[in-house]
Amino acid sequence: MVEKDLKKGSAELLILSLLEARPRHGYDLSKLVETLSGGVVRFHVASLYPLLYRMERRGWVKGRWIEKLGQRRRRYYRLTAIGKKVLSKQRSSWLEFVAAVKRVTGGQHA
């Protein structure tokens, strides 16, 4: 399991990245993060939904209740134009950070 602080620092990036492809509901986001990370990163309901609500208040995502026949009502979130800009900035920052960490921990020191 990933350190709590590491997950906290990357949670927004993970959620925004998954919403880039298409709208998703919270449970779908949670399961997708767990599956794609090979079980290394997991979101609990107690932390995922407050994160989605914060992102919605900031205007990064937009939620909408959808009812499907035979299923319970779910809130689907989609990326907004502001969210796309935030995602782009966060991706750049994350890639820069990962490259810097690799340089420091790569084993090739002077």
CYANA upper distance limits for C-alpha pairs under 8 A (distance plus 0.5 A):
  1 MET  CA     39 GLY  CA      8.10
  1 MET  CA     40 VAL  CA      5.37
  1 MET  CA     41 VAL  CA      6.81
  1 MET  CA     42 ARG  CA      8.50
  2 VAL  CA      6 LEU  CA      7.18
  2 VAL  CA      7 LYS  CA      6.91
  2 VAL  CA     40 VAL  CA      6.46
  2 VAL  CA     41 VAL  CA      6.60
  3 GLU  CA      7 LYS  CA      6.91
  4 LYS  CA      8 LYS  CA      6.62
  5 ASP  CA      9 GLY  CA      6.66
  6 LEU  CA     10 SER  CA      6.93
  7 LYS  CA     11 ALA  CA      6.24
  7 LYS  CA     41 VAL  CA      7.63
 10 SER  CA     14 LEU  CA      6.73
 11 ALA  CA     15 ILE  CA      6.77
 12 GLU  CA     16 LEU  CA      6.49
 12 GLU  CA     51 LEU  CA      8.15
 13 LEU  CA     17 SER  CA      6.44
 13 LEU  CA     87 LEU  CA      6.91
 13 LEU  CA     90 GLN  CA      6.81
 13 LEU  CA     91 ARG  CA      7.55
 14 LEU  CA     18 LEU  CA      6.86
 14 LEU  CA     33 VAL  CA      7.90
 15 ILE  CA     19 LEU  CA      6.78
 15 ILE  CA     29 LEU  CA      7.47
 16 LEU  CA     20 GLU  CA      6.72
 16 LEU  CA     79 LEU  CA      7.37
 16 LEU  CA     83 GLY  CA      7.63
 16 LEU  CA     84 LYS  CA      8.35
 16 LEU  CA     87 LEU  CA      6.58
 17 SER  CA     21 ALA  CA      8.12
 17 SER  CA     87 LEU  CA      7.40
 18 LEU  CA     22 ARG  CA      7.97
 18 LEU  CA     29 LEU  CA      7.67
 19 LEU  CA     23 PRO  CA      6.09
 19 LEU  CA     24 ARG  CA      7.01
 19 LEU  CA     77 TYR  CA      7.78
 19 LEU  CA     78 ARG  CA      6.30
 19 LEU  CA     79 LEU  CA      6.22
 20 GLU  CA     78 ARG  CA      8.14
 20 GLU  CA     79 LEU  CA      6.64
 20 GLU  CA     84 LYS  CA      8.06
 22 ARG  CA     78 ARG  CA      7.17
 23 PRO  CA     76 TYR  CA      6.41
 23 PRO  CA     77 TYR  CA      5.70
 23 PRO  CA     78 ARG  CA      4.87
 23 PRO  CA     79 LEU  CA      7.82
 24 ARG  CA     28 ASP  CA      6.67
 24 ARG  CA     29 LEU  CA      6.93
 24 ARG  CA     76 TYR  CA      5.52
 24 ARG  CA     77 TYR  CA      5.95
 24 ARG  CA     78 ARG  CA      7.35
 25 HIS  CA     29 LEU  CA      6.78
 25 HIS  CA     74 ARG  CA      6.98
 25 HIS  CA     75 ARG  CA      6.08
 25 HIS  CA     76 TYR  CA      4.75
 25 HIS  CA     77 TYR  CA      6.48
 26 GLY  CA     30 SER  CA      6.68
 26 GLY  CA     48 LEU  CA      7.81
 26 GLY  CA     49 TYR  CA      7.48
 26 GLY  CA     75 ARG  CA      7.85
 26 GLY  CA     76 TYR  CA      7.80
 26 GLY  CA     77 TYR  CA      8.38
 27 TYR  CA     31 LYS  CA      6.68
 28 ASP  CA     32 LEU  CA      6.47
 29 LEU  CA     33 VAL  CA      6.63
 30 SER  CA     34 GLU  CA      6.86
 30 SER  CA     42 ARG  CA      7.30
 30 SER  CA     43 PHE  CA      6.13
 30 SER  CA     44 HIS  CA      8.09
 30 SER  CA     48 LEU  CA      8.06
 31 LYS  CA     35 THR  CA      6.54
 31 LYS  CA     42 ARG  CA      8.45
 32 LEU  CA     36 LEU  CA      6.36
 33 VAL  CA     37 SER  CA      6.39
 33 VAL  CA     39 GLY  CA      8.48
 33 VAL  CA     41 VAL  CA      7.02
 33 VAL  CA     42 ARG  CA      7.08
 33 VAL  CA     43 PHE  CA      8.25
 34 GLU  CA     38 GLY  CA      6.68
 34 GLU  CA     39 GLY  CA      5.20
 34 GLU  CA     40 VAL  CA      7.26
 34 GLU  CA     41 VAL  CA      6.01
 34 GLU  CA     42 ARG  CA      5.63
 34 GLU  CA     43 PHE  CA      8.17
 35 THR  CA     39 GLY  CA      6.41
 37 SER  CA     41 VAL  CA      6.34
 43 PHE  CA     47 SER  CA      7.07
 43 PHE  CA     48 LEU  CA      6.31
 44 HIS  CA     48 LEU  CA      6.48
 45 VAL  CA     49 TYR  CA      6.45
 46 ALA  CA     50 PRO  CA      7.59
 47 SER  CA     51 LEU  CA      6.80
 48 LEU  CA     52 LEU  CA      6.79
 49 TYR  CA     53 TYR  CA      6.62
 50 PRO  CA     54 ARG  CA      6.64
 51 LEU  CA     55 MET  CA      6.68
 52 LEU  CA     56 GLU  CA      6.60
 52 LEU  CA     61 VAL  CA      8.29
 53 TYR  CA     57 ARG  CA      6.71
 54 ARG  CA     58 ARG  CA      6.77
 55 MET  CA     59 GLY  CA      6.86
 55 MET  CA     60 TRP  CA      5.84
 55 MET  CA     61 VAL  CA      6.42
 56 GLU  CA     60 TRP  CA      6.24
 56 GLU  CA     61 VAL  CA      5.33
 56 GLU  CA     62 LYS  CA      6.17
 56 GLU  CA     63 GLY  CA      7.53
 59 GLY  CA     80 THR  CA      7.50
 59 GLY  CA     82 ILE  CA      7.03
 59 GLY  CA     83 GLY  CA      7.45
 60 TRP  CA     79 LEU  CA      6.77
 60 TRP  CA     80 THR  CA      5.98
 60 TRP  CA     81 ALA  CA      7.94
 60 TRP  CA     82 ILE  CA      5.87
 60 TRP  CA     83 GLY  CA      4.25
 60 TRP  CA     84 LYS  CA      8.02
 60 TRP  CA     86 VAL  CA      7.91
 61 VAL  CA     77 TYR  CA      6.63
 61 VAL  CA     78 ARG  CA      5.90
 61 VAL  CA     79 LEU  CA      5.09
 61 VAL  CA     80 THR  CA      5.71
 61 VAL  CA     83 GLY  CA      6.57
 62 LYS  CA     77 TYR  CA      5.91
 62 LYS  CA     78 ARG  CA      5.88
 62 LYS  CA     79 LEU  CA      7.02
 62 LYS  CA     80 THR  CA      6.98
 63 GLY  CA     75 ARG  CA      6.52
 63 GLY  CA     76 TYR  CA      5.93
 63 GLY  CA     77 TYR  CA      4.78
 63 GLY  CA     78 ARG  CA      7.03
 64 ARG  CA     75 ARG  CA      5.76
 64 ARG  CA     76 TYR  CA      5.81
 64 ARG  CA     77 TYR  CA      6.96
 65 TRP  CA     73 ARG  CA      7.06
 65 TRP  CA     74 ARG  CA      6.04
 65 TRP  CA     75 ARG  CA      4.76
 65 TRP  CA     76 TYR  CA      6.73
 66 ILE  CA     73 ARG  CA      6.18
 66 ILE  CA     74 ARG  CA      5.99
 66 ILE  CA     75 ARG  CA      6.64
 66 ILE  CA     76 TYR  CA      7.40
 67 GLU  CA     71 GLN  CA      7.45
 67 GLU  CA     72 ARG  CA      6.94
 67 GLU  CA     73 ARG  CA      4.97
 67 GLU  CA     74 ARG  CA      7.00
 68 LYS  CA     72 ARG  CA      7.53
 68 LYS  CA     73 ARG  CA      7.44
 79 LEU  CA     83 GLY  CA      5.99
 79 LEU  CA     84 LYS  CA      6.99
 80 THR  CA     84 LYS  CA      6.75
 81 ALA  CA     85 LYS  CA      7.08
 82 ILE  CA     86 VAL  CA      6.77
 83 GLY  CA     87 LEU  CA      6.47
 84 LYS  CA     88 SER  CA      6.70
 85 LYS  CA     89 LYS  CA      6.83
 86 VAL  CA     90 GLN  CA      6.52
 87 LEU  CA     91 ARG  CA      6.46
 88 SER  CA     92 SER  CA      6.80
 89 LYS  CA     93 SER  CA      6.68
 90 GLN  CA     94 TRP  CA      6.43
 91 ARG  CA     95 LEU  CA      6.58
 92 SER  CA     96 GLU  CA      6.64
 93 SER  CA     97 PHE  CA      6.58
 94 TRP  CA     98 VAL  CA      6.58
 95 LEU  CA     99 ALA  CA      6.61
 96 GLU  CA    100 ALA  CA      6.73
 97 PHE  CA    101 VAL  CA      6.70
 98 VAL  CA    102 LYS  CA      6.65
 99 ALA  CA    103 ARG  CA      6.74
100 ALA  CA    104 VAL  CA      6.83
101 VAL  CA    105 THR  CA      6.47
101 VAL  CA    106 GLY  CA      8.42
102 LYS  CA    106 GLY  CA      5.61
103 ARG  CA    108 GLN  CA      8.43
